[in-house]
């Protein structure tokens, strides 16, 4: 316990002051364009310098470096050959990546951080592959950074086709003066999302945000997740489903957020590959919509093909990685099967190259800065935040760090809330709610037959709304960490 407490102290340094540490940044860390037309990395570069590191807009070429932590920015490497040429001999101590698939033989002896939640693309054996199990280095992520951006894009994909009002056609006709509302509007009936059923597969940060947005549109939401999440799913007012097919039963839309899951070392197949298959798609209402802004492999492309051909599905939106070899032009990545489907079912698929959340500039910058903090923490203090998988020997687990209001409520969340002046306001409001409810119960017990006074209704509902806003502001309105 003494060693762990020492490692958690900010002033205890465990790195070698005479050593130059090298970190590879293998993905974009800025998504706005600078004056030269390049994605602007300046915010993260400045953050690295502020934290005492050195930023290099180049690859490490074997040059002598002064002591400290050096970050080398190489966002354009994507193929296995390109990555291994720079990483197979341990040229870098650690890694920051987002969507790039990192090969098993890439070597990073001090750890890696994936900007985002899922780590299935982080295949280096240094940390035991995408599950982070059995390696010598820690695997980390930045959960919640892009949860809201992804959830909003899911709803955008759904809203483009449901309600199915042909906005582009109507715009064209109106702009050309070719429309009479009285005579022509009846030819464009539509239906709102309110009252329809949304199936969400997965109750992680993104799945929960999608569920909350769907409810805001008046949709009924069913969520499939592991049984341990049931109490929280039902406490938030969603339906719990024990299987993906049960969640999809009678659904008009489905959004999947489970990640790839574990990689079987023998079959090399991921546990969640094809989790959305024939059984799930056939359980949905005819003419339903599927959104897969998770990983391409989690939907069975053959089952999707059959569902689109039969009319069981009328639309699918897919966001998955697609890579193109710079020399040969050969395509690779989990998007490949969907390219064939797009040709077979014109107008029924919308394909994105894993861009739903990865093109949100503030989220990417925030995630990259958090990844920088985590890498520095690992190198300087052997302290690991947002650990995925096993904790290697010699490191301490410092717990999770997520944006405010995202993810589980923890003891740290409550401690921060108690220190906030609004906690006293929450306490006072909650006492007022208790007193008001007690008075109502007493009146009912005494045989009150008249309707509550309008003033009582206003007072109670005002208090309840204030309490809800305070709970959200303090980050206490989510499921708790067990």
The 8 nearest C-alpha neighbors of each residue, nearest first, counted from 0:
[[1, 3, 2, 4, 5, 6, 395, 7],
 [0, 2, 4, 3, 5, 6, 7, 8],
 [3, 1, 5, 0, 4, 6, 7, 395],
 [2, 4, 0, 6, 5, 1, 395, 7],
 [5, 3, 7, 1, 6, 2, 0, 8],
 [4, 6, 2, 8, 3, 7, 1, 11],
 [5, 7, 3, 4, 8, 380, 2, 11],
 [8, 6, 4, 5, 3, 9, 382, 397],
 [9, 7, 5, 6, 10, 11, 4, 380],
 [8, 10, 11, 7, 6, 12, 380, 5],
 [9, 11, 8, 12, 7, 5, 6, 380],
 [10, 12, 9, 8, 6, 13, 5, 380],
 [13, 11, 379, 380, 14, 10, 9, 6],
 [12, 14, 380, 379, 11, 15, 381, 378],
 [15, 13, 379, 12, 378, 16, 380, 18],
 [14, 16, 18, 17, 13, 379, 19, 12],
 [17, 15, 18, 14, 66, 67, 19, 13],
 [18, 16, 66, 15, 19, 67, 65, 14],
 [17, 19, 66, 15, 16, 20, 67, 65],
 [18, 20, 66, 67, 65, 68, 64, 21],
 [21, 19, 68, 69, 67, 18, 92, 22],
 [20, 22, 69, 91, 92, 70, 68, 19],
 [21, 23, 70, 93, 94, 91, 92, 69],
 [24, 22, 94, 71, 25, 70, 95, 91],
 [25, 23, 95, 72, 73, 26, 71, 94],
 [24, 26, 74, 96, 73, 23, 95, 72],
 [27, 25, 74, 96, 97, 24, 28, 99],
 [26, 28, 74, 29, 30, 25, 38, 40],
 [29, 27, 40, 364, 363, 367, 26, 43],
 [30, 28, 40, 39, 38, 27, 31, 364],
 [29, 31, 360, 38, 39, 358, 32, 28],
 [30, 32, 38, 39, 29, 360, 33, 37],
 [31, 33, 38, 37, 36, 39, 30, 34],
 [32, 34, 39, 36, 35, 37, 38, 31],
 [33, 35, 36, 32, 37, 39, 38, 31],
 [36, 34, 33, 37, 32, 38, 39, 31],
 [35, 37, 32, 33, 34, 38, 39, 31],
 [38, 36, 32, 33, 35, 39, 34, 31],
 [39, 37, 32, 30, 31, 29, 33, 40],
 [38, 40, 29, 33, 32, 31, 41, 37],
 [39, 41, 29, 28, 42, 43, 44, 38],
 [40, 42, 44, 43, 39, 45, 29, 46],
 [43, 41, 45, 44, 40, 46, 364, 29],
 [42, 44, 46, 45, 41, 40, 368, 47],
 [43, 45, 41, 47, 46, 42, 54, 40],
 [46, 44, 48, 42, 43, 47, 41, 49],
 [45, 47, 43, 49, 44, 48, 50, 42],
 [48, 46, 50, 52, 44, 49, 45, 43],
 [47, 49, 52, 51, 45, 50, 46, 53],
 [50, 48, 46, 47, 51, 45, 52, 44],
 [51, 49, 47, 48, 52, 46, 372, 375],
 [50, 52, 48, 49, 47, 53, 68, 67],
 [51, 53, 48, 68, 47, 50, 69, 67],
 [52, 54, 69, 48, 70, 68, 47, 55],
 [53, 55, 70, 44, 69, 71, 47, 56],
 [56, 54, 71, 57, 70, 72, 53, 69],
 [55, 57, 72, 71, 54, 58, 73, 70],
 [58, 56, 55, 72, 71, 73, 59, 60],
 [59, 57, 71, 60, 73, 72, 56, 55],
 [58, 60, 61, 71, 57, 62, 90, 21],
 [61, 59, 62, 58, 57, 90, 85, 63],
 [62, 60, 59, 63, 90, 64, 58, 91],
 [61, 63, 60, 64, 59, 65, 58, 19],
 [64, 62, 61, 65, 19, 60, 66, 59],
 [63, 65, 19, 62, 66, 69, 67, 18],
 [64, 66, 19, 67, 63, 18, 17, 68],
 [67, 65, 19, 18, 17, 64, 16, 68],
 [66, 68, 19, 20, 69, 65, 18, 52],
 [67, 69, 20, 52, 19, 21, 53, 70],
 [68, 70, 53, 21, 52, 20, 22, 54],
 [69, 71, 22, 54, 55, 23, 21, 53],
 [72, 70, 55, 23, 58, 57, 24, 22],
 [71, 73, 24, 56, 57, 55, 74, 23],
 [74, 72, 25, 75, 24, 58, 57, 76],
 [75, 73, 26, 25, 27, 76, 72, 24],
 [76, 74, 73, 77, 26, 25, 27, 72],
 [77, 75, 81, 74, 82, 73, 78, 25],
 [76, 78, 99, 75, 81, 82, 79, 322],
 [79, 77, 81, 80, 82, 76, 324, 322],
 [78, 80, 82, 81, 83, 102, 77, 101],
 [79, 81, 83, 78, 82, 84, 77, 85],
 [82, 80, 78, 84, 79, 83, 76, 77],
 [81, 83, 79, 84, 80, 85, 76, 86],
 [84, 82, 87, 86, 85, 80, 81, 105],
 [83, 85, 81, 82, 86, 80, 87, 88],
 [84, 86, 83, 82, 87, 90, 81, 88],
 [85, 87, 83, 105, 90, 89, 88, 106],
 [88, 86, 105, 83, 106, 89, 104, 84],
 [89, 87, 90, 86, 106, 85, 105, 83],
 [88, 90, 106, 91, 86, 87, 107, 92],
 [89, 91, 86, 88, 85, 92, 87, 59],
 [92, 90, 21, 89, 22, 93, 107, 23],
 [93, 91, 107, 21, 109, 108, 22, 20],
 [92, 94, 22, 107, 110, 109, 111, 91],
 [95, 93, 111, 23, 22, 24, 112, 96],
 [94, 96, 24, 112, 111, 113, 23, 25],
 [97, 95, 25, 113, 26, 24, 114, 99],
 [96, 98, 114, 113, 26, 99, 115, 95],
 [99, 97, 100, 96, 120, 26, 320, 353],
 [100, 98, 97, 77, 101, 96, 120, 26],
 [101, 99, 120, 121, 102, 98, 122, 77],
 [100, 102, 122, 121, 120, 123, 99, 103],
 [103, 101, 122, 104, 105, 123, 79, 100],
 [102, 104, 123, 122, 124, 105, 128, 101],
 [103, 105, 102, 87, 123, 106, 124, 83],
 [106, 104, 87, 86, 123, 102, 103, 83],
 [105, 107, 89, 87, 86, 125, 104, 108],
 [108, 106, 93, 92, 109, 110, 125, 91],
 [107, 109, 92, 136, 125, 110, 106, 93],
 [110, 108, 136, 93, 92, 107, 137, 378],
 [111, 109, 136, 137, 93, 138, 107, 108],
 [110, 112, 94, 138, 93, 95, 139, 137],
 [113, 111, 139, 95, 140, 370, 138, 94],
 [112, 114, 140, 96, 97, 115, 95, 118],
 [115, 113, 97, 141, 366, 140, 96, 367],
 [116, 114, 141, 142, 113, 140, 144, 117],
 [115, 117, 142, 140, 141, 118, 143, 114],
 [118, 116, 258, 119, 115, 140, 259, 113],
 [117, 119, 129, 121, 120, 113, 116, 130],
 [118, 120, 129, 121, 117, 259, 130, 122],
 [121, 119, 100, 118, 122, 101, 129, 99],
 [122, 120, 129, 101, 118, 119, 123, 128],
 [121, 123, 128, 103, 129, 101, 102, 120],
 [124, 122, 103, 128, 125, 105, 102, 121],
 [123, 125, 127, 128, 103, 126, 134, 122],
 [126, 124, 134, 123, 136, 127, 135, 107],
 [134, 125, 127, 136, 131, 124, 137, 135],
 [128, 126, 134, 124, 132, 131, 133, 125],
 [129, 127, 122, 123, 124, 131, 130, 126],
 [128, 130, 119, 121, 122, 118, 131, 120],
 [131, 129, 132, 128, 388, 261, 387, 127],
 [132, 130, 388, 127, 126, 138, 129, 128],
 [131, 133, 127, 388, 389, 130, 134, 126],
 [132, 134, 127, 389, 126, 131, 135, 391],
 [126, 135, 133, 127, 125, 136, 132, 124],
 [134, 136, 391, 126, 125, 108, 133, 137],
 [135, 137, 110, 126, 109, 134, 108, 125],
 [138, 136, 110, 126, 391, 390, 139, 111],
 [137, 139, 111, 131, 387, 110, 126, 386],
 [140, 138, 112, 386, 385, 387, 111, 113],
 [139, 141, 113, 112, 116, 385, 114, 142],
 [142, 140, 115, 114, 116, 366, 144, 143],
 [143, 141, 116, 115, 144, 140, 401, 204],
 [142, 144, 146, 145, 401, 204, 405, 402],
 [145, 143, 142, 366, 146, 362, 141, 115],
 [144, 146, 148, 362, 143, 147, 356, 149],
 [147, 145, 205, 143, 149, 148, 144, 204],
 [146, 148, 150, 149, 145, 151, 208, 205],
 [147, 149, 145, 151, 356, 146, 150, 152],
 [150, 148, 356, 152, 146, 147, 151, 355],
 [151, 149, 209, 147, 153, 152, 148, 208],
 [150, 152, 154, 148, 153, 149, 147, 155],
 [151, 153, 155, 149, 154, 150, 355, 156],
 [154, 152, 150, 156, 151, 155, 149, 157],
 [153, 155, 157, 151, 152, 156, 158, 150],
 [154, 156, 152, 158, 153, 157, 151, 159],
 [157, 155, 153, 154, 159, 158, 152, 316],
 [158, 156, 154, 155, 159, 160, 161, 153],
 [157, 159, 161, 155, 160, 156, 154, 162],
 [160, 158, 156, 157, 161, 155, 163, 162],
 [159, 161, 163, 158, 157, 162, 156, 164],
 [162, 160, 163, 158, 157, 159, 192, 191],
 [161, 163, 190, 191, 164, 160, 189, 158],
 [162, 164, 161, 160, 189, 165, 190, 159],
 [163, 165, 166, 162, 189, 187, 188, 160],
 [166, 164, 168, 167, 163, 169, 187, 160],
 [165, 167, 169, 168, 164, 170, 171, 163],
 [166, 168, 170, 169, 165, 171, 172, 164],
 [169, 167, 171, 165, 170, 166, 172, 173],
 [168, 170, 166, 172, 171, 167, 173, 165],
 [171, 169, 167, 173, 168, 172, 174, 166],
 [172, 170, 174, 168, 169, 173, 175, 167],
 [171, 173, 177, 169, 175, 170, 174, 178],
 [172, 174, 176, 170, 175, 171, 178, 177],
 [175, 173, 171, 176, 172, 170, 177, 169],
 [176, 174, 172, 177, 173, 171, 178, 170],
 [175, 177, 173, 174, 178, 172, 179, 171],
 [176, 178, 172, 175, 173, 179, 174, 171],
 [179, 177, 173, 176, 172, 180, 183, 175],
 [178, 180, 181, 182, 183, 177, 184, 176],
 [181, 179, 184, 183, 182, 178, 185, 173],
 [180, 182, 179, 183, 184, 185, 178, 186],
 [181, 183, 179, 180, 184, 185, 178, 186],
 [184, 182, 180, 185, 179, 186, 181, 178],
 [185, 183, 180, 186, 187, 182, 181, 179],
 [186, 184, 187, 183, 188, 182, 181, 180],
 [185, 187, 184, 183, 188, 182, 189, 180],
 [188, 186, 185, 184, 189, 164, 183, 165],
 [189, 187, 186, 185, 190, 164, 184, 163],
 [188, 190, 164, 163, 162, 187, 191, 161],
 [191, 189, 162, 192, 188, 163, 161, 164],
 [190, 192, 162, 193, 189, 161, 194, 195],
 [193, 191, 195, 218, 194, 216, 162, 217],
 [194, 192, 217, 218, 191, 195, 216, 219],
 [193, 195, 218, 217, 192, 219, 196, 191],
 [194, 196, 218, 192, 193, 219, 251, 197],
 [195, 197, 219, 250, 251, 218, 220, 194],
 [198, 196, 220, 252, 250, 253, 219, 251],
 [199, 197, 253, 221, 246, 247, 220, 222],
 [198, 200, 222, 254, 255, 253, 201, 221],
 [201, 199, 255, 223, 256, 222, 243, 254],
 [200, 202, 257, 256, 224, 206, 223, 203],
 [203, 201, 206, 207, 224, 204, 200, 222],
 [204, 202, 206, 205, 201, 207, 256, 406],
 [203, 205, 406, 207, 206, 143, 146, 208],
 [206, 204, 146, 208, 207, 203, 150, 209],
 [207, 205, 202, 209, 203, 201, 208, 256],
 [206, 208, 210, 202, 205, 209, 204, 203],
 [207, 209, 205, 211, 210, 206, 150, 212],
 [210, 208, 150, 206, 212, 207, 211, 213],
 [211, 209, 207, 213, 208, 212, 214, 206],
 [210, 212, 208, 214, 209, 213, 207, 215],
 [211, 213, 215, 209, 214, 210, 208, 216],
 [214, 212, 210, 216, 215, 211, 218, 209],
 [213, 215, 217, 218, 211, 216, 212, 210],
 [214, 216, 212, 213, 217, 211, 218, 210],
 [217, 215, 213, 214, 218, 193, 192, 212],
 [218, 216, 193, 214, 215, 194, 219, 213],
 [219, 217, 214, 193, 194, 195, 213, 196],
 [218, 220, 196, 197, 195, 194, 214, 217],
 [221, 219, 197, 237, 196, 198, 218, 238],
 [220, 222, 238, 198, 246, 239, 237, 199],
 [223, 221, 199, 239, 240, 200, 246, 198],
 [222, 224, 240, 200, 243, 201, 246, 242],
 [225, 223, 201, 202, 226, 222, 228, 200],
 [224, 226, 227, 228, 223, 229, 241, 201],
 [227, 225, 229, 228, 224, 241, 230, 223],
 [226, 228, 225, 229, 230, 224, 231, 481],
 [229, 227, 226, 231, 230, 225, 232, 224],
 [228, 230, 232, 226, 231, 227, 239, 233],
 [231, 229, 233, 232, 228, 234, 227, 226],
 [230, 232, 234, 233, 229, 478, 228, 235],
 [233, 231, 229, 235, 234, 237, 230, 228],
 [232, 234, 236, 237, 235, 230, 231, 238],
 [235, 233, 231, 236, 232, 230, 237, 229],
 [236, 234, 233, 232, 237, 231, 477, 478],
 [235, 237, 233, 234, 232, 238, 220, 231],
 [238, 236, 233, 232, 220, 235, 221, 239],
 [239, 237, 221, 233, 222, 220, 240, 236],
 [238, 240, 222, 221, 229, 223, 232, 233],
 [241, 239, 223, 246, 245, 242, 222, 221],
 [240, 242, 223, 245, 239, 243, 224, 226],
 [243, 241, 245, 244, 240, 223, 246, 224],
 [242, 244, 246, 245, 223, 247, 279, 200],
 [245, 243, 279, 247, 242, 246, 248, 278],
 [246, 244, 248, 242, 247, 243, 240, 241],
 [245, 247, 240, 243, 198, 221, 244, 248],
 [246, 248, 244, 250, 283, 198, 245, 282],
 [249, 247, 282, 283, 245, 250, 246, 244],
 [248, 250, 283, 284, 247, 282, 251, 196],
 [251, 249, 196, 283, 247, 248, 252, 197],
 [250, 252, 287, 196, 284, 197, 195, 288],
 [253, 251, 288, 197, 250, 287, 289, 198],
 [254, 252, 198, 289, 197, 199, 290, 288],
 [253, 255, 290, 199, 291, 289, 198, 200],
 [254, 256, 200, 291, 199, 257, 293, 201],
 [257, 255, 201, 293, 206, 200, 258, 205],
 [256, 258, 201, 255, 200, 259, 293, 260],
 [259, 257, 260, 117, 256, 294, 293, 271],
 [258, 260, 271, 269, 119, 272, 270, 294],
 [261, 259, 270, 271, 258, 269, 262, 257],
 [260, 262, 270, 269, 130, 263, 259, 129],
 [261, 263, 269, 268, 267, 264, 270, 260],
 [262, 264, 267, 268, 265, 266, 269, 261],
 [265, 263, 267, 266, 262, 268, 261, 269],
 [266, 264, 263, 267, 268, 262, 269, 261],
 [265, 267, 268, 263, 264, 262, 269, 270],
 [266, 268, 263, 264, 265, 262, 269, 261],
 [269, 267, 266, 263, 262, 270, 272, 264],
 [268, 270, 262, 272, 261, 271, 259, 260],
 [269, 271, 260, 261, 272, 262, 259, 268],
 [270, 272, 259, 274, 260, 269, 297, 273],
 [271, 273, 297, 296, 269, 274, 270, 259],
 [274, 272, 299, 298, 297, 275, 276, 271],
 [273, 275, 271, 297, 272, 276, 298, 299],
 [276, 274, 298, 273, 279, 299, 297, 280],
 [275, 277, 299, 302, 279, 278, 273, 274],
 [276, 278, 302, 280, 279, 281, 275, 303],
 [279, 277, 281, 276, 280, 244, 282, 275],
 [278, 280, 244, 282, 276, 277, 281, 275],
 [279, 281, 277, 282, 283, 278, 276, 306],
 [280, 282, 278, 283, 279, 277, 311, 306],
 [283, 281, 248, 279, 280, 247, 244, 278],
 [284, 282, 250, 249, 248, 247, 281, 280],
 [285, 283, 249, 251, 250, 287, 286, 282],
 [286, 284, 311, 287, 312, 283, 310, 251],
 [285, 287, 312, 313, 311, 310, 284, 288],
 [286, 288, 251, 312, 252, 285, 284, 313],
 [287, 289, 252, 314, 315, 312, 313, 251],
 [290, 288, 315, 253, 252, 254, 316, 291],
 [289, 291, 316, 254, 315, 253, 292, 317],
 [292, 290, 317, 293, 255, 254, 316, 318],
 [291, 293, 318, 317, 290, 294, 355, 153],
 [292, 294, 291, 256, 258, 255, 295, 318],
 [295, 293, 296, 297, 319, 258, 292, 259],
 [294, 296, 319, 333, 297, 334, 298, 293],
 [295, 297, 272, 298, 294, 333, 273, 299],
 [298, 296, 272, 273, 274, 271, 295, 294],
 [299, 297, 273, 275, 296, 300, 274, 276],
 [300, 298, 273, 276, 302, 301, 275, 303],
 [299, 301, 303, 302, 298, 304, 336, 337],
 [302, 300, 304, 303, 299, 305, 276, 277],
 [303, 301, 277, 305, 299, 276, 304, 300],
 [302, 304, 300, 306, 301, 305, 307, 299],
 [303, 305, 301, 307, 302, 306, 300, 308],
 [306, 304, 308, 302, 303, 307, 309, 301],
 [305, 307, 311, 303, 309, 312, 308, 304],
 [306, 308, 312, 310, 304, 305, 309, 313],
 [307, 309, 305, 306, 310, 304, 344, 311],
 [310, 308, 306, 311, 307, 305, 312, 304],
 [309, 311, 312, 307, 308, 313, 286, 306],
 [310, 312, 285, 306, 286, 309, 307, 313],
 [313, 311, 286, 287, 307, 310, 306, 314],
 [312, 314, 286, 310, 287, 307, 288, 347],
 [315, 313, 347, 288, 312, 348, 289, 316],
 [314, 316, 289, 348, 288, 290, 317, 347],
 [317, 315, 349, 290, 348, 350, 291, 289],
 [316, 318, 291, 350, 292, 290, 351, 349],
 [317, 319, 351, 353, 292, 352, 350, 291],
 [320, 318, 353, 295, 352, 334, 294, 333],
 [319, 321, 353, 352, 332, 334, 333, 322],
 [320, 322, 332, 334, 352, 331, 319, 333],
 [323, 321, 331, 330, 332, 320, 324, 77],
 [324, 322, 330, 328, 329, 325, 331, 321],
 [323, 325, 328, 329, 326, 327, 330, 322],
 [324, 326, 328, 327, 323, 329, 78, 322],
 [327, 325, 324, 328, 329, 323, 78, 330],
 [328, 326, 329, 324, 325, 323, 330, 331],
 [327, 329, 324, 323, 325, 326, 330, 322],
 [330, 328, 324, 327, 323, 331, 322, 325],
 [331, 329, 323, 322, 328, 324, 321, 332],
 [332, 330, 322, 321, 335, 323, 329, 333],
 [331, 333, 321, 334, 320, 322, 335, 330],
 [334, 332, 295, 335, 320, 319, 296, 321],
 [333, 335, 319, 321, 332, 337, 320, 336],
 [334, 336, 337, 338, 333, 332, 331, 321],
 [337, 335, 338, 339, 334, 300, 340, 333],
 [336, 338, 340, 339, 335, 334, 341, 300],
 [339, 337, 341, 340, 335, 336, 342, 334],
 [340, 338, 342, 337, 341, 336, 343, 335],
 [339, 341, 337, 343, 342, 338, 344, 304],
 [342, 340, 338, 344, 339, 343, 345, 348],
 [341, 343, 339, 340, 344, 345, 338, 337],
 [344, 342, 340, 341, 345, 339, 304, 308],
 [343, 345, 341, 342, 347, 340, 346, 348],
 [346, 344, 347, 341, 342, 343, 348, 340],
 [345, 347, 348, 344, 341, 349, 314, 342],
 [348, 346, 314, 345, 344, 313, 315, 349],
 [349, 347, 315, 316, 314, 346, 341, 350],
 [348, 350, 316, 317, 315, 351, 347, 346],
 [351, 349, 317, 318, 316, 348, 352, 337],
 [350, 352, 318, 353, 354, 317, 319, 349],
 [353, 351, 320, 319, 354, 318, 321, 350],
 [354, 352, 319, 318, 320, 351, 355, 357],
 [353, 355, 357, 352, 358, 356, 351, 318],
 [356, 354, 149, 152, 357, 353, 358, 318],
 [355, 357, 149, 148, 358, 354, 359, 145],
 [356, 358, 354, 359, 355, 363, 353, 145],
 [357, 359, 354, 356, 360, 30, 355, 363],
 [360, 358, 362, 357, 356, 361, 363, 148],
 [359, 361, 30, 363, 362, 358, 29, 364],
 [362, 360, 364, 363, 359, 365, 29, 30],
 [363, 361, 365, 360, 145, 364, 359, 144],
 [362, 364, 366, 360, 365, 361, 28, 367],
 [365, 363, 367, 361, 366, 362, 28, 29],
 [366, 364, 362, 368, 367, 363, 361, 369],
 [365, 367, 363, 369, 364, 114, 368, 144],
 [366, 368, 370, 364, 369, 365, 28, 363],
 [369, 367, 371, 365, 370, 366, 364, 43],
 [368, 370, 372, 366, 371, 367, 365, 373],
 [371, 369, 367, 373, 368, 372, 112, 366],
 [372, 370, 368, 374, 369, 373, 375, 367],
 [373, 371, 369, 375, 370, 374, 376, 368],
 [372, 374, 376, 370, 371, 375, 377, 369],
 [373, 375, 377, 371, 376, 372, 370, 378],
 [374, 376, 378, 372, 377, 373, 379, 371],
 [377, 375, 373, 379, 380, 374, 382, 378],
 [376, 378, 381, 382, 374, 375, 380, 379],
 [379, 377, 375, 376, 381, 380, 14, 374],
 [378, 380, 14, 376, 13, 12, 377, 375],
 [379, 381, 382, 13, 376, 12, 377, 378],
 [382, 380, 377, 394, 378, 379, 376, 395],
 [383, 381, 377, 395, 380, 376, 394, 397],
 [384, 382, 396, 397, 377, 395, 386, 381],
 [383, 385, 397, 398, 399, 386, 373, 396],
 [386, 384, 399, 139, 140, 398, 400, 387],
 [385, 387, 139, 384, 138, 383, 388, 137],
 [388, 386, 139, 138, 131, 385, 389, 130],
 [387, 389, 131, 132, 130, 386, 390, 138],
 [388, 390, 132, 131, 391, 133, 387, 137],
 [389, 391, 137, 392, 394, 388, 396, 386],
 [392, 390, 135, 136, 394, 389, 137, 393],
 [393, 391, 394, 390, 135, 395, 136, 389],
 [392, 394, 391, 395, 381, 390, 382, 135],
 [395, 393, 381, 392, 382, 391, 390, 396],
 [396, 394, 382, 383, 3, 397, 381, 393],
 [395, 397, 383, 398, 382, 384, 394, 390],
 [398, 396, 384, 383, 382, 395, 399, 7],
 [399, 397, 384, 396, 385, 400, 383, 386],
 [400, 398, 385, 384, 401, 397, 386, 142],
 [399, 401, 385, 384, 398, 402, 141, 142],
 [400, 402, 143, 142, 405, 403, 399, 406],
 [403, 401, 405, 143, 404, 144, 400, 406],
 [402, 404, 405, 474, 401, 473, 406, 472],
 [403, 405, 474, 402, 406, 471, 477, 475],
 [406, 404, 403, 402, 143, 401, 204, 407],
 [405, 407, 204, 404, 408, 143, 401, 477],
 [406, 408, 479, 478, 480, 477, 409, 405],
 [407, 409, 479, 412, 480, 477, 478, 475],
 [410, 408, 412, 411, 480, 407, 479, 413],
 [409, 411, 413, 412, 414, 408, 480, 415],
 [410, 412, 414, 409, 413, 415, 408, 416],
 [413, 411, 409, 415, 410, 414, 408, 416],
 [412, 414, 416, 410, 415, 411, 417, 409],
 [413, 415, 411, 417, 416, 412, 410, 418],
 [414, 416, 412, 418, 413, 417, 411, 419],
 [417, 415, 413, 419, 418, 473, 414, 422],
 [416, 418, 414, 419, 415, 422, 413, 420],
 [417, 419, 415, 416, 420, 414, 422, 421],
 [418, 420, 416, 421, 417, 422, 415, 473],
 [421, 419, 422, 423, 418, 424, 417, 416],
 [420, 422, 424, 419, 423, 425, 469, 473],
 [421, 423, 425, 424, 420, 417, 419, 416],
 [424, 422, 426, 421, 425, 420, 427, 417],
 [423, 425, 421, 427, 422, 426, 428, 420],
 [426, 424, 422, 428, 423, 427, 429, 469],
 [425, 427, 423, 429, 424, 428, 422, 430],
 [426, 428, 424, 430, 429, 425, 423, 431],
 [429, 427, 431, 425, 430, 426, 424, 432],
 [428, 430, 432, 426, 431, 427, 425, 433],
 [431, 429, 433, 427, 432, 428, 434, 426],
 [430, 432, 428, 434, 429, 433, 435, 427],
 [433, 431, 429, 435, 430, 434, 436, 428],
 [432, 434, 430, 436, 431, 435, 437, 429],
 [435, 433, 437, 431, 432, 436, 430, 438],
 [436, 434, 432, 438, 437, 433, 431, 439],
 [435, 437, 439, 433, 438, 434, 432, 440],
 [436, 438, 434, 440, 435, 439, 433, 441],
 [437, 439, 441, 435, 436, 440, 442, 434],
 [438, 440, 436, 442, 437, 441, 443, 435],
 [441, 439, 443, 437, 442, 438, 444, 436],
 [440, 442, 444, 438, 443, 439, 437, 445],
 [441, 443, 439, 445, 440, 444, 447, 438],
 [444, 442, 447, 440, 446, 445, 441, 439],
 [443, 445, 441, 446, 442, 440, 447, 439],
 [446, 444, 442, 443, 447, 441, 440, 448],
 [445, 447, 443, 444, 448, 442, 441, 449],
 [446, 448, 443, 442, 449, 445, 444, 450],
 [449, 447, 446, 450, 443, 442, 451, 445],
 [448, 450, 447, 451, 452, 446, 443, 442],
 [449, 451, 452, 448, 447, 453, 456, 455],
 [452, 450, 453, 455, 449, 456, 454, 439],
 [451, 453, 455, 454, 450, 456, 449, 457],
 [452, 454, 456, 455, 457, 451, 458, 450],
 [453, 455, 457, 452, 456, 458, 451, 459],
 [456, 454, 458, 452, 453, 457, 459, 451],
 [457, 455, 453, 459, 454, 458, 460, 452],
 [456, 458, 454, 460, 455, 459, 461, 453],
 [459, 457, 455, 461, 456, 460, 454, 462],
 [460, 458, 462, 456, 461, 457, 455, 463],
 [459, 461, 463, 462, 457, 458, 456, 464],
 [462, 460, 464, 458, 459, 463, 457, 465],
 [461, 463, 465, 459, 460, 464, 466, 458],
 [464, 462, 460, 466, 465, 461, 459, 467],
 [463, 465, 467, 461, 466, 462, 460, 468],
 [466, 464, 462, 468, 463, 467, 469, 461],
 [465, 467, 463, 469, 464, 468, 470, 462],
 [468, 466, 464, 470, 465, 469, 463, 471],
 [467, 469, 471, 465, 470, 466, 472, 464],
 [470, 468, 472, 466, 471, 467, 473, 465],
 [469, 471, 475, 467, 473, 468, 476, 472],
 [472, 470, 474, 468, 469, 476, 473, 475],
 [473, 471, 469, 470, 474, 468, 404, 475],
 [472, 474, 470, 416, 471, 475, 469, 422],
 [475, 473, 404, 471, 472, 476, 470, 403],
 [476, 474, 470, 473, 477, 471, 408, 413],
 [475, 477, 471, 470, 474, 478, 404, 408],
 [478, 476, 475, 408, 407, 479, 406, 474],
 [477, 479, 407, 231, 408, 480, 476, 406],
 [480, 478, 408, 407, 409, 481, 477, 231],
 [479, 481, 407, 409, 408, 478, 410, 406],
 [480, 479, 409, 407, 478, 227, 408, 228]]
